[in-house]
Amino acid sequence: MDCKEEKVNGKRGVREVFLNFLVWRERHIKEKNFVLVLAFFVGIFSGLAAIVLKFLIHSISSGLTSHINLESGNYLYILLPAAGVVLTALYVRYVVRDNISHGVTRVLYAISQKKSRLKRHNMYSSVLASSVTIGFGGSVGAEGPIVFTGAAIGSNLGRVFRMSPRILMILVGCGAAAGIAGIFKAPIAGMLFTLEVLMLDLTTVSVMPLLIASITSTTLAYVYTGYEFEFFFAQTEDFYTSRIPFVIMLGLVCGFASLYFTRVMNMMENFFGRFKAPWLKTLIGCTILAGLVFVFPPLYGEGYGSIVGLLGGDTSSIVNGSIFYGDRNEVWFLAIFIGLVIATKAFATSATNGAGGVGGTFAPSLYVGCLTGFLFAFLVNHFGLGVELSTKNFALIGMAGVMSGVMHAPLMAIFLTAELTGGYELFLPLLIVSTISYGTIKVFEPYSIYTMRLAKQGQLLTHHKDKAVLTLLKVNNVIETDFLPVYPEMTLKEMVDVIAKSNRNLFPVINERRELMGVVLLDDIRNIMFRPELYRRMRVSTFMAAPAARIEVGESMDNVMKTFDDTGAWNLPVVENGKYVGFVSKSKIFNSYRRVLRHYCED
């Protein structure tokens, strides 16, 4: 036996052992118990992915920018972000050969339409692509890609162990939660992200796996990167209840800032969607990104350096590396400069993704929130309204406000901000500003920046529980084909003979090409079917009726149910290119609906 045969036999042996283990597990360990073990491993792998991603971004970024002069403008800010986006676009186009942008939206789509199945390459491709994009200065965050990566790890691990679709959905949520928990060291925020953004139900089956995955990932992050908070924040200025009116005002400001950010992102996404040529998108996006980063260096990369500076009370560092460096102490210049950075961040983020870069909107929303809160307090203090606000306190509060509005996730925003900074002393203002910001944007935008794309297409499973089940039903699976067909030229006698053989009260009328011509209802001909004198005189074409509506093969079940509601019918014919296929009945759909509902919603 040669080496090749030994390897083949070895692989067969391993496969047989694994299959035997799966059989043993199915017999001895319940699925709802085994998911806890899988959640632990999902937490480990997702946590390691988060650590690797942060390491790659930091290594690339520090290696490229360590020699940049911070006291004047630098033309590397034009070259580096564009180079990173081009490299990422080439990698995605010629190596990955799949669309890996909008990670969180793709996770939602996988839950809605693909039974929580994500491709294997998603376990690493987003990590590599986003590390290059962000490391070179792309104005996006690493959180969307790590959510995509963690969800893919959960999905593929669950499929290896043959988990049911319901458990697979939980494992996808575990991976997403672990990704957030690992990259931010925020286990509570990770779990709340899954509940508020992915909208997985908080049940006795799901809560423990989510906690295990989040805690495991966070523990790994602490072990490898230390116990320091992501953004150092020292509470040196007390918060007084007399400041609450200003917190309420900041909540409104953050709500409209979130609305502006969301609308600009959508506008730019539609703008780039009009260009079919990938190289043209890359050229336009890189031009926009490079120009904005050169004029406003704080837009470079994730922007965490600016957040750390503002939370530490360093108001002048915001213009480091800018062509306006010498004017950094001018009050009005600083206010205008920060206002322009807030206004252009959404353009820089959408240009990065539109050009072919890979990144998320977590970091940009935190960044815009921090600058918004700082600018609000800065202007209140400058105008002398009889109160002195802490700019760094309001910068921290603003982070929660804008994130709450953009993500439509107030609880996650509150705990993420507190866990990122250790600013638990500001819990009350965090609650107030997040709630008001979320309530403000909900008036104008019913969906978050992640869900609105799917909601417009009717593909948002997790946020509409009724539609959720309907999306899992397919017309092809509920078609009934035991209806006996009749033909237009058949006599009433021949029709009666067909009725005698049938156990249905509905008959499709078709021609020789099987095209649907009409239908015959038994109740419609009951008054003539027992009159022999009409058997030879009347034909099917004289008493057939047009169907109330026709269902096309492949039509969404949501549209099918709307058709049933509009027509009031209980049975509707299904056609494919005009040719008769069968009937769908409302009762068959209801039975299938109840079966799927029990399968996905049971504890």
Secondary structure by P-SEA (a helix, b strand, c coil): ccaaaaaaaaaaaaaaaaaaaaaaaaacccaaaaaaaaaaaaaaaaaaaaaaaaaaaaaaaaaacccccccccccccccaaaaaaaaaaaaaaccccccccaaaaaaaaaacccccccccccccaaaaaaaaaaaacccccaaaaaaaaaaaaaaaaaaaacccaaaaaaaaaaaaaaaaaaacccaaaaaaaaacccccccccccaaaaaaaaaaaaaaaaacccccccbbbbccccccccaaaaaaaaaaaaaaaaaaaaaaaaaaaaaaaacccaaaaaaaaaaaaaaaaaacccccccaaaaaaaaaaccccccccccccccccccaaaaaaaaaaaaaaaaaaaaaaaaacccccaaaaaaaaaaaaaaaaaaaaaaacccccccaaaaaaaaaaaaaaaaaccaaaaaaaaaaacccccaaaaaaaaaaaaaaaaaaccccccccaaaaaacccccccccccccccccccccccccbbbbcccccaaaaaaaaaaccccbbbbbccccccccccccccccccccccccccccccccccccccccccccccaaaaaaaaaaacccbbbbbccccccbbbbaaaaaaaaaaaaaacccc
